[in-house]
Amino acid sequence: MVRKLLLLGATLGCLLILPHGIHAKAHSWYPERCCGGQECRKVDKIDFLPSGDMVMHVGWMEVVVPRNFVKQPSQDADAHVCISFATGTFRPVCVFIPGTS
């Protein structure tokens, strides 16, 4: 239990000190309902799982996006994900993919 609390505290602490350059402020097109202004990030890499799910890598974070998750069009040439950490794991709130219509 103590170990989980320490891990959670370290994770939250890292989220608070992430460089401002990767926050939603740099991308004014993120819908407010997705991000609340801070939780959206450009995706560094995407891995596709045999199940059809995606793993979006954002810095040191990994966000599993179920295959049937609704994806929205990206307004640039990059993929982006808006993340929630409310359940103790990184979960997608909104996903933006180039060429999605």
KOLVO-346162 format. One record per atom (N, C-alpha, C): x negated, z, y negated; residue number from 1; atom name. Coordinates in nm, 2 decimals. Atoms other than C-alpha are relative to their C-alpha. Layout:
% KOLVO-346162
+--------+--------+--------+------+------+
:     xx :     zz :     yy : resi : name :
+--------+--------+--------+------+------+
:      X :      Z :      Y :  NUM :   CA :
...
+--------+--------+--------+------+------+
This chain:
% KOLVO-346162
+--------+--------+--------+------+------+
:     xx :     zz :     yy : resi : name :
+--------+--------+--------+------+------+
:  -0.08 :   0.00 :   0.12 :    1 :    N :
:   0.00 :   0.00 :   0.00 :    1 :   CA :
:  -0.09 :   0.00 :  -0.13 :    1 :    C :
:   0.09 :  -0.01 :   0.11 :    2 :    N :
:  -0.28 :   0.09 :  -0.24 :    2 :   CA :
:  -0.07 :  -0.13 :  -0.02 :    2 :    C :
:   0.07 :   0.13 :   0.00 :    3 :    N :
:  -0.46 :  -0.23 :  -0.15 :    3 :   CA :
:   0.09 :  -0.11 :  -0.06 :    3 :    C :
:  -0.09 :   0.10 :   0.05 :    4 :    N :
:  -0.15 :  -0.44 :  -0.23 :    4 :   CA :
:   0.02 :   0.02 :  -0.15 :    4 :    C :
:  -0.01 :  -0.03 :   0.14 :    5 :    N :
:  -0.11 :  -0.26 :  -0.57 :    5 :   CA :
:  -0.12 :  -0.04 :  -0.08 :    5 :    C :
:   0.12 :   0.04 :   0.06 :    6 :    N :
:  -0.47 :  -0.32 :  -0.65 :    6 :   CA :
:  -0.01 :  -0.15 :  -0.02 :    6 :    C :
:   0.00 :   0.15 :   0.00 :    7 :    N :
:  -0.44 :  -0.69 :  -0.56 :    7 :   CA :
:   0.10 :  -0.05 :  -0.11 :    7 :    C :
:  -0.10 :   0.04 :   0.10 :    8 :    N :
:  -0.12 :  -0.72 :  -0.77 :    8 :   CA :
:  -0.05 :   0.02 :  -0.14 :    8 :    C :
:   0.05 :  -0.03 :   0.14 :    9 :    N :
:  -0.29 :  -0.55 :  -1.07 :    9 :   CA :
:  -0.11 :  -0.10 :  -0.04 :    9 :    C :
:   0.10 :   0.10 :   0.03 :   10 :    N :
:  -0.59 :  -0.78 :  -1.04 :   10 :   CA :
:   0.05 :  -0.13 :  -0.03 :   10 :    C :
:  -0.06 :   0.13 :   0.02 :   11 :    N :
:  -0.38 :  -1.09 :  -1.02 :   11 :   CA :
:   0.07 :   0.00 :  -0.14 :   11 :    C :
:  -0.06 :   0.00 :   0.13 :   12 :    N :
:  -0.17 :  -0.99 :  -1.32 :   12 :   CA :
:  -0.10 :   0.01 :  -0.11 :   12 :    C :
:   0.11 :  -0.01 :   0.10 :   13 :    N :
:  -0.48 :  -0.90 :  -1.51 :   13 :   CA :
:  -0.06 :  -0.14 :  -0.03 :   13 :    C :
:   0.05 :   0.14 :   0.01 :   14 :    N :
:  -0.62 :  -1.25 :  -1.44 :   14 :   CA :
:   0.09 :  -0.09 :  -0.08 :   14 :    C :
:  -0.10 :   0.08 :   0.07 :   15 :    N :
:  -0.30 :  -1.41 :  -1.56 :   15 :   CA :
:   0.00 :   0.02 :  -0.15 :   15 :    C :
:  -0.01 :  -0.04 :   0.14 :   16 :    N :
:  -0.32 :  -1.23 :  -1.89 :   16 :   CA :
:  -0.13 :  -0.05 :  -0.07 :   16 :    C :
:   0.12 :   0.04 :   0.07 :   17 :    N :
:  -0.68 :  -1.35 :  -1.96 :   17 :   CA :
:  -0.03 :  -0.15 :   0.02 :   17 :    C :
:   0.02 :   0.15 :  -0.02 :   18 :    N :
:  -0.64 :  -1.72 :  -1.86 :   18 :   CA :
:  -0.02 :  -0.06 :  -0.14 :   18 :    C :
:   0.02 :   0.07 :   0.13 :   19 :    N :
:  -0.77 :  -1.95 :  -2.14 :   19 :   CA :
:   0.13 :  -0.06 :  -0.05 :   19 :    C :
:  -0.12 :   0.05 :   0.07 :   20 :    N :
:  -0.51 :  -2.05 :  -2.39 :   20 :   CA :
:   0.02 :  -0.15 :   0.02 :   20 :    C :
:   0.00 :   0.15 :   0.00 :   21 :    N :
:  -0.60 :  -2.42 :  -2.35 :   21 :   CA :
:   0.09 :  -0.05 :   0.12 :   21 :    C :
:  -0.08 :   0.05 :  -0.11 :   22 :    N :
:  -0.40 :  -2.45 :  -2.02 :   22 :   CA :
:   0.14 :   0.05 :   0.00 :   22 :    C :
:  -0.14 :  -0.05 :   0.01 :   23 :    N :
:  -0.08 :  -2.28 :  -2.13 :   23 :   CA :
:   0.09 :  -0.10 :  -0.05 :   23 :    C :
:  -0.10 :   0.09 :   0.04 :   24 :    N :
:   0.24 :  -2.45 :  -2.22 :   24 :   CA :
:  -0.01 :  -0.04 :  -0.14 :   24 :    C :
:   0.01 :   0.03 :   0.14 :   25 :    N :
:   0.16 :  -2.45 :  -2.59 :   25 :   CA :
:  -0.07 :  -0.14 :  -0.02 :   25 :    C :
:   0.07 :   0.13 :   0.01 :   26 :    N :
:  -0.07 :  -2.75 :  -2.52 :   26 :   CA :
:   0.09 :  -0.12 :   0.04 :   26 :    C :
:  -0.09 :   0.10 :  -0.04 :   27 :    N :
:   0.23 :  -2.94 :  -2.38 :   27 :   CA :
:   0.14 :   0.03 :  -0.05 :   27 :    C :
:  -0.13 :  -0.04 :   0.06 :   28 :    N :
:   0.53 :  -2.92 :  -2.61 :   28 :   CA :
:   0.12 :  -0.05 :   0.07 :   28 :    C :
:  -0.12 :   0.07 :  -0.06 :   29 :    N :
:   0.75 :  -3.13 :  -2.38 :   29 :   CA :
:   0.05 :   0.09 :   0.12 :   29 :    C :
:  -0.06 :  -0.08 :  -0.10 :   30 :    N :
:   0.80 :  -2.85 :  -2.12 :   30 :   CA :
:   0.13 :   0.06 :  -0.05 :   30 :    C :
:  -0.13 :  -0.06 :   0.03 :   31 :    N :
:   1.16 :  -2.75 :  -2.12 :   31 :   CA :
:  -0.01 :   0.16 :  -0.01 :   31 :    C :
:   0.00 :  -0.14 :   0.01 :   32 :    N :
:   1.21 :  -2.39 :  -2.24 :   32 :   CA :
:   0.06 :   0.07 :   0.12 :   32 :    C :
:  -0.06 :  -0.07 :  -0.11 :   33 :    N :
:   1.43 :  -2.31 :  -1.94 :   33 :   CA :
:  -0.10 :   0.00 :   0.12 :   33 :    C :
:   0.10 :   0.00 :  -0.11 :   34 :    N :
:   1.13 :  -2.39 :  -1.71 :   34 :   CA :
:  -0.11 :   0.10 :  -0.02 :   34 :    C :
:   0.12 :  -0.07 :   0.02 :   35 :    N :
:   0.86 :  -2.20 :  -1.88 :   35 :   CA :
:   0.00 :   0.12 :  -0.09 :   35 :    C :
:   0.00 :  -0.11 :   0.09 :   36 :    N :
:   0.95 :  -1.96 :  -2.15 :   36 :   CA :
:  -0.13 :   0.00 :  -0.08 :   36 :    C :
:   0.11 :   0.02 :   0.09 :   37 :    N :
:   0.64 :  -2.09 :  -2.33 :   37 :   CA :
:  -0.14 :   0.04 :   0.06 :   37 :    C :
:   0.13 :  -0.04 :  -0.05 :   38 :    N :
:   0.36 :  -1.95 :  -2.10 :   38 :   CA :
:  -0.03 :  -0.04 :   0.14 :   38 :    C :
:   0.03 :   0.01 :  -0.14 :   39 :    N :
:   0.39 :  -2.02 :  -1.73 :   39 :   CA :
:  -0.03 :  -0.14 :   0.05 :   39 :    C :
:   0.02 :   0.14 :  -0.05 :   40 :    N :
:   0.34 :  -2.40 :  -1.71 :   40 :   CA :
:  -0.15 :  -0.03 :   0.00 :   40 :    C :
:   0.14 :   0.03 :  -0.01 :   41 :    N :
:   0.01 :  -2.54 :  -1.60 :   41 :   CA :
:  -0.02 :  -0.15 :   0.05 :   41 :    C :
:   0.04 :   0.13 :  -0.06 :   42 :    N :
:  -0.15 :  -2.88 :  -1.53 :   42 :   CA :
:  -0.05 :   0.02 :   0.14 :   42 :    C :
:   0.04 :  -0.02 :  -0.14 :   43 :    N :
:  -0.21 :  -2.92 :  -1.16 :   43 :   CA :
:  -0.14 :  -0.07 :   0.02 :   43 :    C :
:   0.13 :   0.05 :  -0.02 :   44 :    N :
:  -0.57 :  -2.97 :  -1.05 :   44 :   CA :
:   0.00 :  -0.09 :   0.12 :   44 :    C :
:   0.00 :   0.07 :  -0.12 :   45 :    N :
:  -0.50 :  -3.10 :  -0.70 :   45 :   CA :
:   0.13 :   0.03 :   0.08 :   45 :    C :
:  -0.11 :  -0.01 :  -0.09 :   46 :    N :
:  -0.21 :  -3.16 :  -0.46 :   46 :   CA :
:  -0.03 :  -0.03 :   0.14 :   46 :    C :
:   0.01 :   0.02 :  -0.15 :   47 :    N :
:  -0.22 :  -3.12 :  -0.08 :   47 :   CA :
:   0.14 :  -0.02 :   0.05 :   47 :    C :
:  -0.13 :   0.02 :  -0.07 :   48 :    N :
:   0.07 :  -3.25 :   0.13 :   48 :   CA :
:  -0.01 :   0.05 :   0.14 :   48 :    C :
:   0.00 :  -0.07 :  -0.13 :   49 :    N :
:   0.16 :  -3.05 :   0.44 :   49 :   CA :
:   0.08 :  -0.09 :   0.09 :   49 :    C :
:  -0.08 :   0.08 :  -0.10 :   50 :    N :
:   0.30 :  -3.21 :   0.76 :   50 :   CA :
:   0.15 :   0.02 :  -0.01 :   50 :    C :
:  -0.14 :  -0.03 :   0.02 :   51 :    N :
:   0.63 :  -3.05 :   0.68 :   51 :   CA :
:   0.07 :  -0.07 :  -0.12 :   51 :    C :
:  -0.05 :   0.06 :   0.12 :   52 :    N :
:   0.66 :  -3.25 :   0.36 :   52 :   CA :
:  -0.01 :   0.08 :  -0.12 :   52 :    C :
:   0.03 :  -0.09 :   0.11 :   53 :    N :
:   0.59 :  -2.95 :   0.14 :   53 :   CA :
:  -0.13 :  -0.04 :  -0.07 :   53 :    C :
:   0.13 :   0.02 :   0.08 :   54 :    N :
:   0.32 :  -2.97 :  -0.13 :   54 :   CA :
:  -0.06 :   0.13 :  -0.03 :   54 :    C :
:   0.07 :  -0.11 :   0.05 :   55 :    N :
:   0.06 :  -2.72 :  -0.22 :   55 :   CA :
:  -0.07 :  -0.05 :  -0.13 :   55 :    C :
:   0.06 :   0.04 :   0.13 :   56 :    N :
:  -0.02 :  -2.75 :  -0.59 :   56 :   CA :
:  -0.11 :   0.11 :  -0.03 :   56 :    C :
:   0.11 :  -0.08 :   0.03 :   57 :    N :
:  -0.36 :  -2.61 :  -0.68 :   57 :   CA :
:  -0.01 :   0.00 :  -0.15 :   57 :    C :
:   0.01 :  -0.02 :   0.14 :   58 :    N :
:  -0.38 :  -2.47 :  -1.03 :   58 :   CA :
:  -0.11 :   0.11 :  -0.02 :   58 :    C :
:   0.11 :  -0.09 :   0.01 :   59 :    N :
:  -0.72 :  -2.31 :  -1.09 :   59 :   CA :
:  -0.01 :   0.07 :   0.14 :   59 :    C :
:   0.01 :  -0.08 :  -0.12 :   60 :    N :
:  -0.74 :  -2.03 :  -0.83 :   60 :   CA :
:   0.13 :   0.02 :   0.07 :   60 :    C :
:  -0.13 :  -0.02 :  -0.06 :   61 :    N :
:  -0.37 :  -2.03 :  -0.77 :   61 :   CA :
:   0.05 :  -0.11 :   0.09 :   61 :    C :
:  -0.06 :   0.10 :  -0.09 :   62 :    N :
:  -0.18 :  -2.21 :  -0.49 :   62 :   CA :
:   0.15 :   0.02 :  -0.01 :   62 :    C :
:  -0.15 :  -0.01 :   0.01 :   63 :    N :
:   0.19 :  -2.29 :  -0.54 :   63 :   CA :
:   0.06 :  -0.09 :   0.11 :   63 :    C :
:  -0.07 :   0.08 :  -0.11 :   64 :    N :
:   0.39 :  -2.41 :  -0.23 :   64 :   CA :
:   0.13 :  -0.05 :  -0.06 :   64 :    C :
:  -0.13 :   0.07 :   0.05 :   65 :    N :
:   0.66 :  -2.66 :  -0.34 :   65 :   CA :
:   0.07 :  -0.06 :   0.12 :   65 :    C :
:  -0.07 :   0.05 :  -0.12 :   66 :    N :
:   0.92 :  -2.72 :  -0.07 :   66 :   CA :
:   0.03 :  -0.15 :  -0.02 :   66 :    C :
:  -0.02 :   0.15 :   0.01 :   67 :    N :
:   0.98 :  -3.09 :   0.00 :   67 :   CA :
:   0.13 :  -0.04 :  -0.07 :   67 :    C :
:  -0.13 :   0.04 :   0.06 :   68 :    N :
:   1.34 :  -3.08 :  -0.12 :   68 :   CA :
:   0.01 :   0.06 :  -0.14 :   68 :    C :
:   0.00 :  -0.06 :   0.14 :   69 :    N :
:   1.25 :  -2.90 :  -0.45 :   69 :   CA :
:   0.01 :  -0.12 :  -0.10 :   69 :    C :
:  -0.03 :   0.11 :   0.10 :   70 :    N :
:   1.38 :  -3.11 :  -0.74 :   70 :   CA :
:  -0.12 :  -0.02 :  -0.09 :   70 :    C :
:   0.12 :   0.03 :   0.08 :   71 :    N :
:   1.09 :  -3.28 :  -0.92 :   71 :   CA :
:   0.05 :  -0.08 :  -0.12 :   71 :    C :
:  -0.03 :   0.07 :   0.12 :   72 :    N :
:   1.11 :  -3.40 :  -1.28 :   72 :   CA :
:  -0.11 :  -0.09 :  -0.04 :   72 :    C :
:   0.11 :   0.09 :   0.04 :   73 :    N :
:   0.92 :  -3.68 :  -1.45 :   73 :   CA :
:  -0.09 :   0.07 :  -0.10 :   73 :    C :
:   0.10 :  -0.05 :   0.09 :   74 :    N :
:   0.60 :  -3.58 :  -1.61 :   74 :   CA :
:  -0.01 :  -0.10 :  -0.13 :   74 :    C :
:   0.01 :   0.08 :   0.12 :   75 :    N :
:   0.55 :  -3.70 :  -1.97 :   75 :   CA :
:  -0.14 :  -0.04 :  -0.03 :   75 :    C :
:   0.13 :   0.06 :   0.01 :   76 :    N :
:   0.19 :  -3.78 :  -1.92 :   76 :   CA :
:  -0.04 :  -0.04 :   0.14 :   76 :    C :
:   0.04 :   0.06 :  -0.13 :   77 :    N :
:  -0.02 :  -3.91 :  -1.63 :   77 :   CA :
:  -0.04 :   0.11 :   0.10 :   77 :    C :
:   0.04 :  -0.11 :  -0.09 :   78 :    N :
:  -0.07 :  -3.56 :  -1.47 :   78 :   CA :
:   0.12 :   0.07 :   0.06 :   78 :    C :
:  -0.10 :  -0.08 :  -0.06 :   79 :    N :
:   0.13 :  -3.34 :  -1.24 :   79 :   CA :
:  -0.01 :   0.14 :  -0.07 :   79 :    C :
:   0.00 :  -0.13 :   0.06 :   80 :    N :
:   0.24 :  -3.00 :  -1.38 :   80 :   CA :
:   0.10 :   0.09 :   0.08 :   80 :    C :
:  -0.10 :  -0.09 :  -0.07 :   81 :    N :
:   0.41 :  -2.69 :  -1.24 :   81 :   CA :
:   0.02 :   0.12 :  -0.09 :   81 :    C :
:  -0.03 :  -0.12 :   0.07 :   82 :    N :
:   0.58 :  -2.40 :  -1.40 :   82 :   CA :
:   0.02 :   0.11 :   0.11 :   82 :    C :
:   0.02 :  -0.10 :  -0.11 :   83 :    N :
:   0.52 :  -2.08 :  -1.20 :   83 :   CA :
:   0.07 :   0.13 :  -0.04 :   83 :    C :
:  -0.06 :  -0.14 :   0.01 :   84 :    N :
:   0.71 :  -1.75 :  -1.14 :   84 :   CA :
:  -0.08 :   0.08 :   0.09 :   84 :    C :
:   0.07 :  -0.09 :  -0.09 :   85 :    N :
:   0.53 :  -1.45 :  -1.00 :   85 :   CA :
:   0.09 :   0.12 :   0.03 :   85 :    C :
:  -0.09 :  -0.12 :  -0.01 :   86 :    N :
:   0.84 :  -1.22 :  -0.99 :   86 :   CA :
:   0.00 :   0.06 :   0.14 :   86 :    C :
:  -0.01 :  -0.05 :  -0.14 :   87 :    N :
:   0.84 :  -1.19 :  -0.61 :   87 :   CA :
:  -0.13 :   0.04 :   0.06 :   87 :    C :
:   0.13 :  -0.04 :  -0.05 :   88 :    N :
:   0.47 :  -1.11 :  -0.58 :   88 :   CA :
:  -0.08 :  -0.12 :   0.06 :   88 :    C :
:   0.06 :   0.12 :  -0.04 :   89 :    N :
:   0.39 :  -1.47 :  -0.48 :   89 :   CA :
:   0.02 :  -0.11 :  -0.11 :   89 :    C :
:  -0.02 :   0.11 :   0.09 :   90 :    N :
:   0.35 :  -1.79 :  -0.69 :   90 :   CA :
:   0.11 :  -0.09 :   0.05 :   90 :    C :
:  -0.11 :   0.08 :  -0.04 :   91 :    N :
:   0.67 :  -1.98 :  -0.68 :   91 :   CA :
:   0.03 :  -0.10 :  -0.11 :   91 :    C :
:  -0.02 :   0.10 :   0.11 :   92 :    N :
:   0.76 :  -2.31 :  -0.86 :   92 :   CA :
:   0.14 :   0.03 :  -0.06 :   92 :    C :
:  -0.13 :  -0.01 :   0.08 :   93 :    N :
:   1.03 :  -2.29 :  -1.13 :   93 :   CA :
:   0.04 :  -0.15 :  -0.03 :   93 :    C :
:  -0.02 :   0.15 :   0.03 :   94 :    N :
:   0.99 :  -2.66 :  -1.24 :   94 :   CA :
:  -0.13 :  -0.07 :   0.04 :   94 :    C :
:   0.12 :   0.08 :  -0.04 :   95 :    N :
:   0.76 :  -2.93 :  -1.11 :   95 :   CA :
:   0.02 :  -0.14 :  -0.07 :   95 :    C :
:   0.00 :   0.13 :   0.08 :   96 :    N :
:   0.67 :  -3.25 :  -1.31 :   96 :   CA :
:  -0.10 :  -0.09 :   0.07 :   96 :    C :
:   0.08 :   0.09 :  -0.07 :   97 :    N :
:   0.53 :  -3.55 :  -1.13 :   97 :   CA :
:   0.00 :  -0.13 :  -0.07 :   97 :    C :
:   0.00 :   0.13 :   0.06 :   98 :    N :
:   0.42 :  -3.88 :  -1.29 :   98 :   CA :
:   0.08 :  -0.10 :   0.08 :   98 :    C :
:  -0.07 :   0.10 :  -0.07 :   99 :    N :
:   0.64 :  -4.17 :  -1.20 :   99 :   CA :
:   0.13 :   0.04 :   0.06 :   99 :    C :
:  -0.13 :  -0.04 :  -0.05 :  100 :    N :
:   0.94 :  -3.96 :  -1.10 :  100 :   CA :
:   0.11 :  -0.04 :  -0.09 :  100 :    C :
:  -0.11 :   0.03 :   0.09 :  101 :    N :
:   1.27 :  -4.08 :  -1.22 :  101 :   CA :
:   0.13 :   0.06 :   0.06 :  101 :    C :
+--------+--------+--------+------+------+
